[in-house]
């Protein structure tokens, strides 16, 4: 017969104390949104903007360029000639139809949920805004170079969507998942990192293929590949000075995050000053 563990003796309290030990605290399970508030916030803002657009009469499937511009889409002429620099940020929350929104939000949801434990909520919001801005700035530059000397005068395309920021999060993840501070088996880390690399590579190739096909087929499908490249490159750069939040001392993580934000902000400001000198 097997042996059974001896139960602990009951706690005996002096009868005259009138004291009873307090019950053990009940742990409240955190709701899922509390574990990744930045992810929910960013997805929520994007969906809320699209819902507001539709409620104000914008086509749910095929909005016009004028409608996109009214809601903050990026445009090289408006930014560089009209001084509407706010479009560099607003454009990353505007989407060209429900399919565009759905695909971007699906990618944002999956990547940001993976990124938030590694870079914190503030880090996810910072990398979204800064890499999205980097992508839109690069797109603005390339559109200016390509279109401003066009015959008959420049007609700049409108740019919109969160994909530049999504590629930025992917770039940051590729760097952070390389860290050996993470308390995760190396095989699992390698698998996750490979998945993010495949995501970025396949979508970059797909975007370039669609844009190349549009030159010959005139399908009307335009992919802002420069926003993707700019966002992805900025994401890699953003994560270089960082350490992951998991496995690192809190003070070190916060110091490295501030360094990353200041570094990227400084580079984007200098890039913006360069772009401002282009007209004329």
C-alpha positions as CSV (number, residue, x, y, z in Angstrom):
1,X,0.0,0.0,0.0
2,X,1.2,3.5,-0.8
3,X,1.9,6.0,1.9
4,X,-0.4,9.1,2.2
5,X,0.8,12.5,3.3
6,X,0.1,13.4,6.9
7,X,-2.4,16.4,7.0
8,X,-1.1,19.4,8.8
9,X,-2.4,19.8,12.4
10,X,-5.3,22.3,12.7
11,X,-4.3,25.7,13.9
12,X,-5.1,26.1,17.6
13,X,-5.9,29.6,18.8
14,X,-6.1,30.6,22.5
15,X,-9.8,30.5,23.3
16,X,-9.7,33.9,25.0
17,X,-8.3,35.9,22.0
18,X,-11.4,36.0,19.9
19,X,-9.1,36.1,16.8
20,X,-9.6,34.3,13.6
21,X,-7.1,34.4,10.8
22,X,-8.2,36.4,7.7
23,X,-9.3,34.5,4.6
24,X,-6.7,34.3,1.9
25,X,-7.0,37.1,-0.6
26,X,-9.0,36.3,-3.8
27,X,-7.0,37.0,-6.9
28,X,-8.9,38.8,-9.6
29,X,-8.1,37.6,-13.0
30,X,-7.2,40.6,-15.1
31,X,-9.4,41.1,-18.2
32,X,-7.7,40.5,-21.5
33,X,-7.8,44.1,-22.4
34,X,-5.8,45.0,-19.3
35,X,-3.0,42.7,-20.3
36,X,-2.5,44.5,-23.6
37,X,-4.2,48.0,-23.4
38,X,-2.2,49.6,-26.1
39,X,-3.2,46.9,-28.6
40,X,-6.9,47.3,-27.9
41,X,-6.5,51.1,-27.9
42,X,-4.8,51.3,-31.3
43,X,-7.2,48.8,-32.9
44,X,-10.2,50.6,-31.3
45,X,-9.1,54.0,-32.6
46,X,-8.6,52.7,-36.2
47,X,-12.1,51.1,-36.1
48,X,-13.7,54.1,-34.6
49,X,-12.3,56.4,-37.2
50,X,-13.5,54.1,-40.0
51,X,-17.0,53.9,-38.4
52,X,-17.1,57.7,-38.1
53,X,-16.2,57.9,-41.8
54,X,-19.0,55.5,-42.8
55,X,-21.5,57.3,-40.6
56,X,-20.6,60.5,-42.3
57,X,-21.3,59.1,-45.8
58,X,-17.9,57.7,-46.9
59,X,-18.2,54.6,-49.0
60,X,-17.6,51.4,-46.9
61,X,-15.9,49.6,-49.8
62,X,-14.5,52.2,-52.1
63,X,-14.0,55.7,-50.7
64,X,-13.0,58.5,-53.1
65,X,-9.7,60.3,-52.9
66,X,-11.5,63.5,-51.8
67,X,-13.2,61.6,-49.0
68,X,-9.9,60.2,-47.8
69,X,-8.3,63.6,-47.9
70,X,-11.1,65.1,-45.8
71,X,-10.4,62.5,-43.1
72,X,-6.6,63.0,-43.0
73,X,-4.9,60.9,-45.7
74,X,-1.3,61.7,-46.6
75,X,-0.5,63.7,-49.7
76,X,2.9,65.1,-50.7
77,X,1.4,68.3,-52.1
78,X,-0.7,69.0,-49.0
79,X,2.2,68.3,-46.7
80,X,5.1,70.0,-48.5
81,X,3.2,72.8,-50.2
82,X,0.3,73.3,-47.9
83,X,2.2,72.7,-44.6
84,X,-0.3,70.1,-43.4
85,X,2.3,68.0,-41.5
86,X,-0.4,66.6,-39.3
87,X,-1.3,64.3,-42.1
88,X,1.9,62.3,-41.5
89,X,0.2,61.0,-38.3
90,X,-3.5,61.1,-39.1
91,X,-3.0,59.0,-42.3
92,X,-2.1,56.0,-40.2
93,X,-5.6,55.9,-38.8
94,X,-7.5,56.2,-42.1
95,X,-8.3,53.2,-44.3
96,X,-9.4,52.7,-47.9
97,X,-12.5,50.6,-47.3
98,X,-13.5,47.7,-45.0
99,X,-11.2,45.2,-46.6
100,X,-8.2,47.4,-46.1
101,X,-9.2,48.0,-42.5
102,X,-9.8,44.3,-41.8
103,X,-6.4,43.1,-43.1
104,X,-4.5,45.8,-41.4
105,X,-6.2,45.3,-38.1
106,X,-5.7,41.6,-38.2
107,X,-2.0,42.1,-38.7
108,X,-1.8,44.8,-36.0
109,X,-3.8,42.7,-33.5
110,X,-1.5,39.7,-33.9
111,X,1.8,41.6,-33.9
112,X,1.0,44.1,-31.2
113,X,-0.2,41.3,-28.8
114,X,3.2,39.7,-29.3
115,X,5.0,43.0,-28.9
116,X,3.3,44.5,-25.9
117,X,4.8,42.1,-23.3
118,X,8.3,42.8,-24.8
119,X,8.1,46.6,-25.0
120,X,5.3,47.6,-22.8
121,X,2.1,49.6,-23.6
122,X,4.0,52.9,-24.0
123,X,6.5,51.2,-26.2
124,X,3.8,49.7,-28.5
125,X,2.1,53.1,-28.9
126,X,5.5,54.8,-29.5
127,X,6.6,52.3,-32.1
128,X,3.2,52.5,-33.9
129,X,3.3,56.3,-34.1
130,X,7.0,56.8,-34.9
131,X,7.3,54.0,-37.4
132,X,4.0,54.9,-39.1
133,X,5.3,58.5,-39.3
134,X,8.6,57.3,-40.8
135,X,6.8,55.3,-43.4
136,X,4.6,58.2,-44.4
137,X,7.6,60.6,-44.5
138,X,9.4,58.3,-46.9
139,X,6.3,57.9,-49.0
140,X,5.9,61.7,-49.1
141,X,9.5,62.0,-50.3
142,X,9.2,59.4,-53.0
143,X,5.9,60.7,-54.3
144,X,7.3,64.2,-54.5
145,X,10.3,63.0,-56.5
146,X,8.2,60.9,-58.8
147,X,5.2,63.2,-59.4
148,X,6.1,66.8,-58.9
149,X,7.6,67.2,-62.4
150,X,4.9,65.2,-64.1
151,X,3.6,66.6,-67.4
152,X,0.6,68.8,-66.9
153,X,1.4,69.4,-63.3
154,X,1.8,67.3,-60.2
155,X,-1.1,65.1,-59.1
156,X,0.0,63.4,-55.9
157,X,-1.7,60.2,-54.8
158,X,-3.3,59.9,-51.4
159,X,-1.8,57.6,-48.9
160,X,-3.6,56.0,-45.9
161,X,-3.5,53.0,-43.6
162,X,-1.8,51.5,-40.7
163,X,0.4,49.1,-42.7
164,X,3.6,51.3,-42.3
165,X,3.2,51.1,-38.5
166,X,2.4,47.4,-38.7
167,X,5.7,46.8,-40.6
168,X,7.4,48.9,-37.9
169,X,6.1,46.7,-35.1
170,X,7.3,43.7,-37.1
171,X,10.8,45.2,-37.5
172,X,11.0,45.9,-33.8
173,X,9.9,42.4,-33.0
174,X,12.6,40.9,-35.2
175,X,15.3,42.6,-33.1
176,X,13.7,42.1,-29.7
177,X,13.0,38.4,-30.2
178,X,16.8,37.9,-30.8
179,X,17.5,38.8,-27.1
180,X,18.8,36.1,-24.9
181,X,17.4,37.8,-21.8
182,X,13.9,36.4,-22.6
183,X,12.9,33.5,-20.4
184,X,11.7,31.5,-23.3
185,X,13.2,28.4,-24.8
186,X,15.5,29.3,-27.7
187,X,13.7,27.0,-30.1
188,X,10.4,28.8,-29.4
189,X,12.0,32.2,-29.8
190,X,13.6,31.1,-33.1
191,X,10.2,29.9,-34.3
192,X,8.5,33.2,-33.4
193,X,11.2,35.3,-34.9
194,X,11.1,33.3,-38.1
195,X,7.4,33.8,-38.4
196,X,7.7,37.5,-38.1
197,X,10.5,37.6,-40.7
198,X,8.4,35.5,-43.1
199,X,5.4,37.9,-42.5
200,X,7.5,41.0,-43.4
201,X,9.3,39.4,-46.3
202,X,6.2,37.9,-47.9
203,X,4.1,41.1,-47.5
204,X,6.9,43.2,-48.9
205,X,7.2,40.9,-52.0
206,X,3.5,40.8,-52.4
207,X,3.2,44.6,-52.3
208,X,6.0,45.1,-54.8
209,X,4.4,42.4,-57.1
210,X,1.0,44.1,-57.0
211,X,2.5,47.5,-57.7
212,X,4.6,46.0,-60.5
213,X,1.5,44.4,-62.0
214,X,-0.4,47.6,-61.8
215,X,2.1,49.3,-64.1
216,X,1.2,46.8,-66.9
217,X,-2.4,45.8,-66.1
218,X,-3.6,49.2,-64.7
219,X,-5.7,47.3,-62.2
220,X,-6.1,50.3,-59.9
221,X,-4.5,48.5,-57.0
222,X,-1.8,50.8,-55.5
223,X,0.3,49.6,-52.6
224,X,2.4,52.2,-50.7
225,X,5.5,50.1,-50.6
226,X,7.6,53.1,-49.5
227,X,5.5,53.4,-46.3
228,X,6.1,49.7,-45.7
229,X,9.9,50.0,-46.2
230,X,10.1,53.2,-44.1
231,X,8.1,51.7,-41.3
232,X,10.0,48.4,-41.2
233,X,13.4,50.1,-41.3
234,X,12.4,52.5,-38.5
235,X,11.1,49.6,-36.5
236,X,14.5,47.8,-36.7
237,X,16.3,51.0,-35.7
238,X,13.9,51.7,-32.9
239,X,14.6,48.3,-31.2
240,X,18.4,48.4,-31.6
241,X,19.0,50.3,-28.3
242,X,16.2,48.5,-26.4
243,X,16.1,45.5,-24.2
244,X,12.9,43.4,-23.8
245,X,10.7,44.3,-20.9
246,X,10.5,40.6,-19.9
247,X,13.8,39.4,-18.3
248,X,15.3,42.9,-18.0
249,X,15.6,45.1,-14.9
250,X,12.7,47.7,-15.0
251,X,15.0,50.7,-14.8
252,X,17.2,49.4,-17.6
253,X,14.2,48.8,-19.8
254,X,12.7,52.2,-19.2
255,X,16.0,53.9,-19.8
256,X,16.5,52.1,-23.1
257,X,13.0,52.8,-24.2
258,X,13.4,56.5,-23.6
259,X,16.7,56.4,-25.6
260,X,15.0,54.6,-28.5
261,X,12.1,57.2,-28.6
262,X,14.5,60.2,-28.4
263,X,16.8,58.8,-31.1
264,X,13.9,58.1,-33.5
265,X,12.2,61.4,-32.8
266,X,15.4,63.2,-33.5
267,X,16.0,61.4,-36.8
268,X,12.4,62.0,-37.9
269,X,12.6,65.7,-37.1
270,X,15.8,66.0,-39.2
271,X,14.1,64.1,-42.0
272,X,11.1,66.4,-41.8
273,X,13.4,69.5,-42.0
274,X,15.0,68.0,-45.1
275,X,11.6,67.4,-46.7
276,X,10.5,71.0,-45.9
277,X,13.4,72.3,-48.0
278,X,12.3,70.5,-51.1
279,X,9.6,72.8,-52.6
280,X,11.0,75.6,-54.7
